[in-house]
Amino acid sequence: MLYSLVFYFCTRTKKITLIEERAKKLESVPSGLEMKQIISDVIDSKNLVSVDKLELEIIKSRNTQVLWTIGTIISIVSLGVAVIKLL
């Protein structure tokens, strides 16, 4: 009986100690605002592209591709008309 009580209190103490250690580790974790600031600083220091800039570049490249496609189609049609007139 005494052994089981001692065992119970020892395991209880270990659990409390473990919880205290985990709480200390959680205290060292940055808060939400600190995490946002850290991530923002990392992005700024690495010169990573923001989402807005990336979307703008995608739109520009898509527009350029559309213009080249339209220009190519007009050129091919004009060439076809010129060949037909020569025949």
Steps between C-alpha positions, in 0.01 A plus 500: 500500500776742593688413182197578286455838671866586450479387138186710448662815641822441305317463171286799589811706573659388173189602310494841667871547428445401139212747468713776653785428255263512206350825627850652516562393141171657393598828666801523270282461188430839338146637501291541186608860440864411560472211252350732237782749554766228478350361179471850355864573585613172342306571180641853481857387563481218244354727231218254442223606267169597653177349374390828339822536303480138387141542382596817312785321321269211408243742357769685303639179353151374413417828325828485306425143395149598385639792295762277334234238421269759344791649303604156373144417392468833315835440327403149391161618369666790313756264350222261396303780335813618314569147374140461383516835313818389321336183378 
